[in-house]
Amino acid sequence: MRLCRPLVAVLGGLALALTTTGAAVAADGTFVWVGPAGKAYAIDNPPEHKCLDMAQDARGARNATKKPLVVYTHKKCKGTALRLAPGKSASSGAHFSSVVFNPR
């Protein structure tokens, strides 16, 4: 029983550390864009430093996160880049195929 309590405390601390670390690697806020047929889409608290490819037509990016982002004209974060500061939007006709949040 004496060994069990310290082990539980260590595992609990590790779980707490992993939980708080995960929250720190997200761009707090929402990323919004327009997809096919003018339908709005959004991602809440997107992951930072990771290139995300769009699965369908995407345009009119709006950065409502607290970090900058970059949208690209091609998948895998290639092609012409457009950087959007927090609170900024691309024009409604600006098409993109991938995005990275808080780029390095």
Secondary structure, 3 states (H helix, E strand, C coil): CCCHHHHHHHHHHHHHHHHHHHHHCECCEEEEEECHHHCEEEEECCEECCEEEEEEEEEEEEEEECCCEEEEEEHHHEEEEEEECCCCECCCCCEEEEEEECCC
